[in-house]
Amino acid sequence: METSTALVRTDKASRFLVQLCKHFGHKVPAEWTETDGVVRFEPGTCRMAASEGALTLACESESPEALAVVQDVIASHLQRFAWKEELSVSWAGGTGGTASR
């Protein structure tokens, strides 16, 4: 199992968590509260946790290539939703995906 995590600094962590989960929930299974969420894509899963000042993203998949897909989908959508903040998503662990988005 391939895994990676990112800690994204933002004062709107809960808002972005809910927005991501609702958005993806129209196409894939997703569950969320104001502080925790999970989205189950075909290539892998992303779990999210909102705390004061940060959004933690934890992705897992069966292969490095699939992990890279999940990372890229989550990071690109988060950056689109948070365009005013110009957030940085830096993944740690795993072998796929971009080092920083």
Biopython code that builds the backbone (N, CA, C, O; Angstrom):
import numpy as np
from Bio.PDB.StructureBuilder import StructureBuilder

atoms = [
    (1, "MET", "N", (0.849, -1.186, 0.000)),
    (1, "MET", "CA", (0.000, 0.000, 0.000)),
    (1, "MET", "C", (0.887, 1.239, 0.000)),
    (1, "MET", "O", (1.793, 1.361, 0.824)),
    (2, "GLU", "N", (0.626, 2.145, -0.915)),
    (2, "GLU", "CA", (1.331, 3.416, -1.006)),
    (2, "GLU", "C", (0.546, 4.468, -0.225)),
    (2, "GLU", "O", (-0.680, 4.523, -0.320)),
    (3, "THR", "N", (1.243, 5.298, 0.543)),
    (3, "THR", "CA", (0.574, 6.349, 1.305)),
    (3, "THR", "C", (1.357, 7.653, 1.214)),
    (3, "THR", "O", (2.568, 7.651, 0.997)),
    (4, "SER", "N", (0.661, 8.745, 1.381)),
    (4, "SER", "CA", (1.296, 10.061, 1.448)),
    (4, "SER", "C", (0.405, 10.989, 2.253)),
    (4, "SER", "O", (-0.802, 10.776, 2.369)),
    (5, "THR", "N", (1.026, 12.027, 2.807)),
    (5, "THR", "CA", (0.275, 13.008, 3.576)),
    (5, "THR", "C", (0.739, 14.417, 3.213)),
    (5, "THR", "O", (1.856, 14.627, 2.740)),
    (6, "ALA", "N", (-0.146, 15.359, 3.449)),
    (6, "ALA", "CA", (0.179, 16.770, 3.267)),
    (6, "ALA", "C", (-0.523, 17.561, 4.360)),
    (6, "ALA", "O", (-1.672, 17.285, 4.705)),
    (7, "LEU", "N", (0.175, 18.536, 4.893)),
    (7, "LEU", "CA", (-0.394, 19.460, 5.866)),
    (7, "LEU", "C", (-0.482, 20.813, 5.178)),
    (7, "LEU", "O", (0.536, 21.421, 4.845)),
    (8, "VAL", "N", (-1.703, 21.277, 4.969)),
    (8, "VAL", "CA", (-1.945, 22.518, 4.239)),
    (8, "VAL", "C", (-2.386, 23.577, 5.246)),
    (8, "VAL", "O", (-3.427, 23.440, 5.888)),
    (9, "ARG", "N", (-1.597, 24.615, 5.373)),
    (9, "ARG", "CA", (-1.910, 25.694, 6.319)),
    (9, "ARG", "C", (-2.994, 26.599, 5.737)),
    (9, "ARG", "O", (-2.825, 27.190, 4.670)),
    (10, "THR", "N", (-4.104, 26.694, 6.457)),
    (10, "THR", "CA", (-5.210, 27.561, 6.055)),
    (10, "THR", "C", (-6.134, 27.793, 7.241)),
    (10, "THR", "O", (-6.338, 26.900, 8.064)),
    (11, "ASP", "N", (-6.687, 28.985, 7.322)),
    (11, "ASP", "CA", (-7.662, 29.284, 8.361)),
    (11, "ASP", "C", (-9.060, 28.798, 7.974)),
    (11, "ASP", "O", (-9.992, 28.891, 8.773)),
    (12, "LYS", "N", (-9.207, 28.283, 6.755)),
    (12, "LYS", "CA", (-10.505, 27.814, 6.260)),
    (12, "LYS", "C", (-10.502, 26.299, 6.033)),
    (12, "LYS", "O", (-11.130, 25.812, 5.093)),
    (13, "ALA", "N", (-9.809, 25.567, 6.876)),
    (13, "ALA", "CA", (-9.659, 24.122, 6.700)),
    (13, "ALA", "C", (-11.003, 23.397, 6.640)),
    (13, "ALA", "O", (-11.225, 22.572, 5.753)),
    (14, "SER", "N", (-11.884, 23.695, 7.564)),
    (14, "SER", "CA", (-13.184, 23.026, 7.593)),
    (14, "SER", "C", (-13.991, 23.343, 6.334)),
    (14, "SER", "O", (-14.611, 22.456, 5.747)),
    (15, "ARG", "N", (-13.980, 24.587, 5.933)),
    (15, "ARG", "CA", (-14.711, 24.993, 4.732)),
    (15, "ARG", "C", (-14.218, 24.234, 3.498)),
    (15, "ARG", "O", (-15.021, 23.742, 2.705)),
    (16, "PHE", "N", (-12.886, 24.143, 3.339)),
    (16, "PHE", "CA", (-12.346, 23.461, 2.173)),
    (16, "PHE", "C", (-12.585, 21.959, 2.235)),
    (16, "PHE", "O", (-12.836, 21.337, 1.203)),
    (17, "LEU", "N", (-12.513, 21.360, 3.426)),
    (17, "LEU", "CA", (-12.802, 19.936, 3.586)),
    (17, "LEU", "C", (-14.224, 19.640, 3.118)),
    (17, "LEU", "O", (-14.438, 18.736, 2.310)),
    (18, "VAL", "N", (-15.177, 20.385, 3.614)),
    (18, "VAL", "CA", (-16.580, 20.175, 3.240)),
    (18, "VAL", "C", (-16.782, 20.414, 1.744)),
    (18, "VAL", "O", (-17.479, 19.647, 1.080)),
    (19, "GLN", "N", (-16.175, 21.471, 1.218)),
    (19, "GLN", "CA", (-16.321, 21.793, -0.200)),
    (19, "GLN", "C", (-15.752, 20.676, -1.080)),
    (19, "GLN", "O", (-16.380, 20.295, -2.068)),
    (20, "LEU", "N", (-14.581, 20.152, -0.738)),
    (20, "LEU", "CA", (-13.995, 19.055, -1.508)),
    (20, "LEU", "C", (-14.874, 17.813, -1.459)),
    (20, "LEU", "O", (-15.156, 17.205, -2.492)),
    (21, "CYS", "N", (-15.306, 17.436, -0.261)),
    (21, "CYS", "CA", (-16.119, 16.230, -0.113)),
    (21, "CYS", "C", (-17.456, 16.348, -0.833)),
    (21, "CYS", "O", (-17.888, 15.403, -1.494)),
    (22, "LYS", "N", (-18.110, 17.485, -0.715)),
    (22, "LYS", "CA", (-19.379, 17.684, -1.430)),
    (22, "LYS", "C", (-19.172, 17.612, -2.935)),
    (22, "LYS", "O", (-19.951, 16.975, -3.644)),
    (23, "HIS", "N", (-18.126, 18.262, -3.421)),
    (23, "HIS", "CA", (-17.838, 18.270, -4.849)),
    (23, "HIS", "C", (-17.621, 16.849, -5.370)),
    (23, "HIS", "O", (-18.251, 16.438, -6.345)),
    (24, "PHE", "N", (-16.732, 16.107, -4.721)),
    (24, "PHE", "CA", (-16.444, 14.747, -5.186)),
    (24, "PHE", "C", (-17.597, 13.795, -4.914)),
    (24, "PHE", "O", (-17.756, 12.796, -5.616)),
    (25, "GLY", "N", (-18.405, 14.096, -3.900)),
    (25, "GLY", "CA", (-19.537, 13.243, -3.549)),
    (25, "GLY", "C", (-20.594, 13.123, -4.638)),
    (25, "GLY", "O", (-21.436, 12.228, -4.584)),
    (26, "HIS", "N", (-20.561, 14.016, -5.628)),
    (26, "HIS", "CA", (-21.488, 13.911, -6.752)),
    (26, "HIS", "C", (-21.088, 12.794, -7.710)),
    (26, "HIS", "O", (-21.903, 12.348, -8.518)),
    (27, "LYS", "N", (-19.831, 12.337, -7.626)),
    (27, "LYS", "CA", (-19.331, 11.344, -8.585)),
    (27, "LYS", "C", (-18.798, 10.072, -7.942)),
    (27, "LYS", "O", (-18.855, 9.001, -8.547)),
    (28, "VAL", "N", (-18.280, 10.178, -6.724)),
    (28, "VAL", "CA", (-17.701, 9.019, -6.041)),
    (28, "VAL", "C", (-18.169, 9.022, -4.586)),
    (28, "VAL", "O", (-18.640, 10.046, -4.090)),
    (29, "PRO", "N", (-18.043, 7.879, -3.896)),
    (29, "PRO", "CA", (-18.450, 7.843, -2.488)),
    (29, "PRO", "C", (-17.632, 8.820, -1.633)),
    (29, "PRO", "O", (-16.404, 8.856, -1.714)),
    (30, "ALA", "N", (-18.332, 9.603, -0.820)),
    (30, "ALA", "CA", (-17.689, 10.572, 0.070)),
    (30, "ALA", "C", (-18.536, 10.734, 1.327)),
    (30, "ALA", "O", (-19.766, 10.729, 1.276)),
    (31, "GLU", "N", (-17.848, 10.875, 2.448)),
    (31, "GLU", "CA", (-18.509, 11.102, 3.734)),
    (31, "GLU", "C", (-17.755, 12.217, 4.439)),
    (31, "GLU", "O", (-16.540, 12.335, 4.282)),
    (32, "TRP", "N", (-18.460, 13.041, 5.215)),
    (32, "TRP", "CA", (-17.779, 14.129, 5.900)),
    (32, "TRP", "C", (-18.592, 14.695, 7.034)),
    (32, "TRP", "O", (-19.815, 14.568, 7.092)),
    (33, "THR", "N", (-17.865, 15.327, 7.933)),
    (33, "THR", "CA", (-18.408, 16.195, 8.976)),
    (33, "THR", "C", (-17.655, 17.517, 8.807)),
    (33, "THR", "O", (-16.951, 17.700, 7.814)),
    (34, "GLU", "N", (-17.791, 18.411, 9.732)),
    (34, "GLU", "CA", (-17.067, 19.683, 9.661)),
    (34, "GLU", "C", (-15.565, 19.504, 9.899)),
    (34, "GLU", "O", (-14.769, 20.364, 9.522)),
    (35, "THR", "N", (-15.175, 18.378, 10.528)),
    (35, "THR", "CA", (-13.770, 18.191, 10.884)),
    (35, "THR", "C", (-13.081, 17.002, 10.224)),
    (35, "THR", "O", (-11.852, 16.931, 10.217)),
    (36, "ASP", "N", (-13.848, 16.070, 9.672)),
    (36, "ASP", "CA", (-13.263, 14.866, 9.074)),
    (36, "ASP", "C", (-13.999, 14.502, 7.798)),
    (36, "ASP", "O", (-15.207, 14.704, 7.678)),
    (37, "GLY", "N", (-13.246, 13.961, 6.843)),
    (37, "GLY", "CA", (-13.875, 13.532, 5.608)),
    (37, "GLY", "C", (-13.074, 12.441, 4.931)),
    (37, "GLY", "O", (-11.876, 12.292, 5.172)),
    (38, "VAL", "N", (-13.741, 11.681, 4.085)),
    (38, "VAL", "CA", (-13.072, 10.656, 3.288)),
    (38, "VAL", "C", (-13.726, 10.617, 1.920)),
    (38, "VAL", "O", (-14.950, 10.652, 1.794)),
    (39, "VAL", "N", (-12.879, 10.542, 0.889)),
    (39, "VAL", "CA", (-13.347, 10.421, -0.482)),
    (39, "VAL", "C", (-12.714, 9.168, -1.053)),
    (39, "VAL", "O", (-11.501, 8.978, -0.961)),
    (40, "ARG", "N", (-13.544, 8.306, -1.649)),
    (40, "ARG", "CA", (-13.062, 7.029, -2.191)),
    (40, "ARG", "C", (-13.109, 7.061, -3.720)),
    (40, "ARG", "O", (-14.142, 6.795, -4.336)),
    (41, "PHE", "N", (-11.975, 7.391, -4.304)),
    (41, "PHE", "CA", (-11.846, 7.374, -5.756)),
    (41, "PHE", "C", (-11.546, 5.945, -6.198)),
    (41, "PHE", "O", (-11.156, 5.113, -5.378)),
    (42, "GLU", "N", (-11.721, 5.655, -7.470)),
    (42, "GLU", "CA", (-11.376, 4.325, -7.968)),
    (42, "GLU", "C", (-9.895, 4.007, -7.743)),
    (42, "GLU", "O", (-9.573, 2.896, -7.324)),
    (43, "PRO", "N", (-8.970, 4.967, -8.013)),
    (43, "PRO", "CA", (-7.555, 4.636, -7.818)),
    (43, "PRO", "C", (-7.088, 4.631, -6.362)),
    (43, "PRO", "O", (-6.035, 4.067, -6.065)),
    (44, "GLY", "N", (-7.844, 5.244, -5.447)),
    (44, "GLY", "CA", (-7.411, 5.275, -4.056)),
    (44, "GLY", "C", (-8.304, 6.157, -3.207)),
    (44, "GLY", "O", (-9.329, 6.658, -3.668)),
    (45, "THR", "N", (-7.900, 6.339, -1.966)),
    (45, "THR", "CA", (-8.698, 7.055, -0.966)),
    (45, "THR", "C", (-7.938, 8.258, -0.431)),
    (45, "THR", "O", (-6.714, 8.235, -0.305)),
    (46, "CYS", "N", (-8.684, 9.305, -0.120)),
    (46, "CYS", "CA", (-8.102, 10.454, 0.566)),
    (46, "CYS", "C", (-8.926, 10.732, 1.815)),
    (46, "CYS", "O", (-10.139, 10.928, 1.748)),
    (47, "ARG", "N", (-8.246, 10.746, 2.948)),
    (47, "ARG", "CA", (-8.875, 11.115, 4.225)),
    (47, "ARG", "C", (-8.421, 12.529, 4.563)),
    (47, "ARG", "O", (-7.264, 12.891, 4.352)),
    (48, "MET", "N", (-9.348, 13.318, 5.088)),
    (48, "MET", "CA", (-9.059, 14.717, 5.410)),
    (48, "MET", "C", (-9.445, 15.000, 6.852)),
    (48, "MET", "O", (-10.416, 14.456, 7.378)),
    (49, "ALA", "N", (-8.657, 15.867, 7.477)),
    (49, "ALA", "CA", (-8.954, 16.294, 8.842)),
    (49, "ALA", "C", (-8.689, 17.792, 8.951)),
    (49, "ALA", "O", (-7.598, 18.269, 8.639)),
    (50, "ALA", "N", (-9.700, 18.517, 9.396)),
    (50, "ALA", "CA", (-9.578, 19.965, 9.572)),
    (50, "ALA", "C", (-9.313, 20.271, 11.036)),
    (50, "ALA", "O", (-10.004, 19.781, 11.929)),
    (51, "SER", "N", (-8.302, 21.087, 11.259)),
    (51, "SER", "CA", (-8.024, 21.570, 12.607)),
    (51, "SER", "C", (-7.863, 23.078, 12.505)),
    (51, "SER", "O", (-7.935, 23.639, 11.412)),
    (52, "GLU", "N", (-7.651, 23.724, 13.617)),
    (52, "GLU", "CA", (-7.491, 25.166, 13.590)),
    (52, "GLU", "C", (-6.181, 25.505, 12.880)),
    (52, "GLU", "O", (-5.097, 25.202, 13.378)),
    (53, "GLY", "N", (-6.296, 26.128, 11.728)),
    (53, "GLY", "CA", (-5.124, 26.567, 10.995)),
    (53, "GLY", "C", (-4.538, 25.603, 9.990)),
    (53, "GLY", "O", (-3.546, 25.929, 9.339)),
    (54, "ALA", "N", (-5.131, 24.402, 9.839)),
    (54, "ALA", "CA", (-4.548, 23.436, 8.901)),
    (54, "ALA", "C", (-5.559, 22.390, 8.436)),
    (54, "ALA", "O", (-6.495, 22.029, 9.150)),
    (55, "LEU", "N", (-5.333, 21.922, 7.218)),
    (55, "LEU", "CA", (-6.080, 20.801, 6.647)),
    (55, "LEU", "C", (-5.077, 19.691, 6.379)),
    (55, "LEU", "O", (-4.128, 19.877, 5.617)),
    (56, "THR", "N", (-5.284, 18.541, 7.000)),
    (56, "THR", "CA", (-4.403, 17.391, 6.790)),
    (56, "THR", "C", (-5.035, 16.476, 5.751)),
    (56, "THR", "O", (-6.210, 16.122, 5.853)),
    (57, "LEU", "N", (-4.246, 16.097, 4.754)),
    (57, "LEU", "CA", (-4.683, 15.196, 3.692)),
    (57, "LEU", "C", (-3.861, 13.922, 3.791)),
    (57, "LEU", "O", (-2.635, 13.990, 3.876)),
    (58, "ALA", "N", (-4.501, 12.770, 3.783)),
    (58, "ALA", "CA", (-3.811, 11.482, 3.836)),
    (58, "ALA", "C", (-4.354, 10.593, 2.732)),
    (58, "ALA", "O", (-5.515, 10.185, 2.761)),
    (59, "CYS", "N", (-3.500, 10.298, 1.754)),
    (59, "CYS", "CA", (-3.926, 9.503, 0.601)),
    (59, "CYS", "C", (-3.312, 8.115, 0.660)),
    (59, "CYS", "O", (-2.220, 7.923, 1.196)),
    (60, "GLU", "N", (-4.038, 7.145, 0.096)),
    (60, "GLU", "CA", (-3.510, 5.787, -0.006)),
    (60, "GLU", "C", (-4.021, 5.137, -1.273)),
    (60, "GLU", "O", (-5.130, 5.406, -1.735)),
    (61, "SER", "N", (-3.180, 4.271, -1.823)),
    (61, "SER", "CA", (-3.532, 3.572, -3.047)),
    (61, "SER", "C", (-2.662, 2.327, -3.162)),
    (61, "SER", "O", (-1.724, 2.132, -2.389)),
    (62, "GLU", "N", (-2.989, 1.493, -4.137)),
    (62, "GLU", "CA", (-2.264, 0.237, -4.324)),
    (62, "GLU", "C", (-0.954, 0.397, -5.087)),
    (62, "GLU", "O", (-0.075, -0.457, -4.968)),
    (63, "SER", "N", (-0.797, 1.464, -5.865)),
    (63, "SER", "CA", (0.420, 1.632, -6.662)),
    (63, "SER", "C", (0.872, 3.085, -6.632)),
    (63, "SER", "O", (0.070, 3.976, -6.354)),
    (64, "PRO", "N", (2.143, 3.331, -6.915)),
    (64, "PRO", "CA", (2.638, 4.711, -6.967)),
    (64, "PRO", "C", (1.909, 5.548, -8.023)),
    (64, "PRO", "O", (1.648, 6.731, -7.806)),
    (65, "GLU", "N", (1.586, 4.944, -9.144)),
    (65, "GLU", "CA", (0.887, 5.665, -10.210)),
    (65, "GLU", "C", (-0.521, 6.067, -9.779)),
    (65, "GLU", "O", (-0.955, 7.189, -10.041)),
    (66, "ALA", "N", (-1.226, 5.169, -9.128)),
    (66, "ALA", "CA", (-2.577, 5.473, -8.650)),
    (66, "ALA", "C", (-2.530, 6.521, -7.540)),
    (66, "ALA", "O", (-3.401, 7.388, -7.469)),
    (67, "LEU", "N", (-1.525, 6.445, -6.679)),
    (67, "LEU", "CA", (-1.370, 7.433, -5.617)),
    (67, "LEU", "C", (-1.147, 8.824, -6.221)),
    (67, "LEU", "O", (-1.696, 9.813, -5.735)),
    (68, "ALA", "N", (-0.351, 8.888, -7.265)),
    (68, "ALA", "CA", (-0.094, 10.172, -7.935)),
    (68, "ALA", "C", (-1.377, 10.769, -8.486)),
    (68, "ALA", "O", (-1.559, 11.986, -8.438)),
    (69, "VAL", "N", (-2.270, 9.938, -9.007)),
    (69, "VAL", "CA", (-3.554, 10.418, -9.531)),
    (69, "VAL", "C", (-4.384, 11.026, -8.402)),
    (69, "VAL", "O", (-4.911, 12.129, -8.545)),
    (70, "VAL", "N", (-4.502, 10.318, -7.289)),
    (70, "VAL", "CA", (-5.288, 10.816, -6.158)),
    (70, "VAL", "C", (-4.694, 12.129, -5.639)),
    (70, "VAL", "O", (-5.428, 13.087, -5.393)),
    (71, "GLN", "N", (-3.387, 12.176, -5.475)),
    (71, "GLN", "CA", (-2.727, 13.393, -5.000)),
    (71, "GLN", "C", (-3.018, 14.566, -5.933)),
    (71, "GLN", "O", (-3.379, 15.652, -5.482)),
    (72, "ASP", "N", (-2.860, 14.341, -7.216)),
    (72, "ASP", "CA", (-3.043, 15.425, -8.179)),
    (72, "ASP", "C", (-4.487, 15.918, -8.225)),
    (72, "ASP", "O", (-4.728, 17.120, -8.334)),
    (73, "VAL", "N", (-5.449, 14.998, -8.142)),
    (73, "VAL", "CA", (-6.861, 15.392, -8.165)),
    (73, "VAL", "C", (-7.194, 16.222, -6.927)),
    (73, "VAL", "O", (-7.826, 17.273, -7.037)),
    (74, "ILE", "N", (-6.778, 15.763, -5.765)),
    (74, "ILE", "CA", (-7.060, 16.489, -4.522)),
    (74, "ILE", "C", (-6.372, 17.856, -4.534)),
    (74, "ILE", "O", (-7.013, 18.870, -4.254)),
    (75, "ALA", "N", (-5.086, 17.894, -4.853)),
    (75, "ALA", "CA", (-4.337, 19.151, -4.818)),
    (75, "ALA", "C", (-4.872, 20.162, -5.825)),
    (75, "ALA", "O", (-5.009, 21.343, -5.505)),
    (76, "SER", "N", (-5.174, 19.712, -7.034)),
    (76, "SER", "CA", (-5.634, 20.664, -8.051)),
    (76, "SER", "C", (-7.003, 21.235, -7.696)),
    (76, "SER", "O", (-7.249, 22.422, -7.907)),
    (77, "HIS", "N", (-7.885, 20.414, -7.165)),
    (77, "HIS", "CA", (-9.205, 20.919, -6.774)),
    (77, "HIS", "C", (-9.102, 21.850, -5.564)),
    (77, "HIS", "O", (-9.763, 22.888, -5.525)),
    (78, "LEU", "N", (-8.287, 21.491, -4.586)),
    (78, "LEU", "CA", (-8.123, 22.351, -3.419)),
    (78, "LEU", "C", (-7.576, 23.713, -3.840)),
    (78, "LEU", "O", (-8.047, 24.747, -3.366)),
    (79, "GLN", "N", (-6.601, 23.716, -4.714)),
    (79, "GLN", "CA", (-6.030, 24.990, -5.151)),
    (79, "GLN", "C", (-7.033, 25.806, -5.959)),
    (79, "GLN", "O", (-7.032, 27.035, -5.886)),
    (80, "ARG", "N", (-7.879, 25.144, -6.721)),
    (80, "ARG", "CA", (-8.924, 25.856, -7.458)),
    (80, "ARG", "C", (-9.938, 26.484, -6.498)),
    (80, "ARG", "O", (-10.332, 27.639, -6.667)),
    (81, "PHE", "N", (-10.353, 25.716, -5.496)),
    (81, "PHE", "CA", (-11.336, 26.224, -4.541)),
    (81, "PHE", "C", (-10.749, 27.340, -3.679)),
    (81, "PHE", "O", (-11.476, 28.235, -3.248)),
    (82, "ALA", "N", (-9.456, 27.293, -3.427)),
    (82, "ALA", "CA", (-8.799, 28.254, -2.542)),
    (82, "ALA", "C", (-7.931, 29.231, -3.329)),
    (82, "ALA", "O", (-6.881, 29.652, -2.843)),
    (83, "TRP", "N", (-8.345, 29.586, -4.509)),
    (83, "TRP", "CA", (-7.509, 30.400, -5.401)),
    (83, "TRP", "C", (-7.097, 31.730, -4.781)),
    (83, "TRP", "O", (-6.037, 32.259, -5.114)),
    (84, "LYS", "N", (-7.899, 32.269, -3.904)),
    (84, "LYS", "CA", (-7.531, 33.545, -3.263)),
    (84, "LYS", "C", (-6.368, 33.378, -2.284)),
    (84, "LYS", "O", (-5.638, 34.333, -2.015)),
    (85, "GLU", "N", (-6.197, 32.171, -1.754)),
    (85, "GLU", "CA", (-5.159, 31.929, -0.756)),
    (85, "GLU", "C", (-3.841, 31.430, -1.340)),
    (85, "GLU", "O", (-2.815, 31.472, -0.661)),
    (86, "GLU", "N", (-3.851, 30.963, -2.571)),
    (86, "GLU", "CA", (-2.650, 30.402, -3.192)),
    (86, "GLU", "C", (-1.990, 29.374, -2.272)),
    (86, "GLU", "O", (-0.823, 29.510, -1.906)),
    (87, "LEU", "N", (-2.754, 28.347, -1.906)),
    (87, "LEU", "CA", (-2.265, 27.323, -0.991)),
    (87, "LEU", "C", (-1.183, 26.462, -1.637)),
    (87, "LEU", "O", (-1.159, 26.272, -2.853)),
    (88, "SER", "N", (-0.294, 25.950, -0.798)),
    (88, "SER", "CA", (0.748, 25.034, -1.241)),
    (88, "SER", "C", (0.444, 23.652, -0.669)),
    (88, "SER", "O", (0.192, 23.505, 0.527)),
    (89, "VAL", "N", (0.470, 22.639, -1.543)),
    (89, "VAL", "CA", (0.250, 21.261, -1.113)),
    (89, "VAL", "C", (1.539, 20.493, -1.374)),
    (89, "VAL", "O", (1.892, 20.242, -2.526)),
    (90, "SER", "N", (2.240, 20.121, -0.310)),
    (90, "SER", "CA", (3.491, 19.366, -0.424)),
    (90, "SER", "C", (3.281, 17.989, 0.184)),
    (90, "SER", "O", (2.977, 17.866, 1.370)),
    (91, "TRP", "N", (3.444, 16.963, -0.624)),
    (91, "TRP", "CA", (3.202, 15.592, -0.193)),
    (91, "TRP", "C", (4.457, 14.989, 0.416)),
    (91, "TRP", "O", (5.563, 15.207, -0.078)),
    (92, "ALA", "N", (4.282, 14.233, 1.488)),
    (92, "ALA", "CA", (5.373, 13.496, 2.123)),
    (92, "ALA", "C", (5.021, 12.019, 2.096)),
    (92, "ALA", "O", (3.876, 11.653, 2.363)),
    (93, "GLY", "N", (5.969, 11.179, 1.784)),
    (93, "GLY", "CA", (5.739, 9.751, 1.695)),
    (93, "GLY", "C", (5.291, 9.363, 0.311)),
    (93, "GLY", "O", (5.053, 10.228, -0.532)),
    (94, "GLY", "N", (5.175, 8.093, 0.068)),
    (94, "GLY", "CA", (4.763, 7.620, -1.252)),
    (94, "GLY", "C", (5.842, 7.871, -2.281)),
    (94, "GLY", "O", (6.876, 8.469, -1.984)),
    (95, "THR", "N", (5.597, 7.416, -3.477)),
    (95, "THR", "CA", (6.582, 7.592, -4.539)),
    (95, "THR", "C", (5.996, 8.286, -5.736)),
    (95, "THR", "O", (6.697, 8.528, -6.719)),
    (96, "GLY", "N", (4.718, 8.613, -5.674)),
    (96, "GLY", "CA", (4.069, 9.229, -6.830)),
    (96, "GLY", "C", (3.671, 10.651, -6.550)),
    (96, "GLY", "O", (3.846, 11.153, -5.439)),
    (97, "GLY", "N", (3.137, 11.296, -7.555)),
    (97, "GLY", "CA", (2.594, 12.637, -7.390)),
    (97, "GLY", "C", (3.648, 13.712, -7.465)),
    (97, "GLY", "O", (4.841, 13.447, -7.615)),
    (98, "THR", "N", (3.176, 14.914, -7.357)),
    (98, "THR", "CA", (4.077, 16.052, -7.415)),
    (98, "THR", "C", (4.576, 16.365, -6.021)),
    (98, "THR", "O", (3.848, 16.202, -5.042)),
    (99, "ALA", "N", (5.800, 16.810, -5.930)),
    (99, "ALA", "CA", (6.362, 17.151, -4.629)),
    (99, "ALA", "C", (5.661, 18.356, -4.035)),
    (99, "ALA", "O", (5.483, 18.444, -2.820)),
    (100, "SER", "N", (5.267, 19.275, -4.881)),
    (100, "SER", "CA", (4.598, 20.480, -4.406)),
    (100, "SER", "C", (3.668, 20.987, -5.496)),
    (100, "SER", "O", (4.010, 20.981, -6.679)),
    (101, "ARG", "N", (2.501, 21.422, -5.084)),
    (101, "ARG", "CA", (1.541, 21.969, -6.048)),
    (101, "ARG", "C", (1.112, 23.315, -5.544)),
    (101, "ARG", "O", (0.300, 23.984, -6.184)),
]
sb = StructureBuilder()
sb.init_structure("model")
sb.init_model(0)
sb.init_chain("A")
sb.init_seg("    ")
for serial, (resi, resn, name, xyz) in enumerate(atoms, 1):
    if name == "N":
        sb.init_residue(resn, " ", resi, " ")
    sb.init_atom(name, np.array(xyz, "f"), 0.0, 1.0, " ", f" {name:<3s}", serial, name[0])
structure = sb.get_structure()
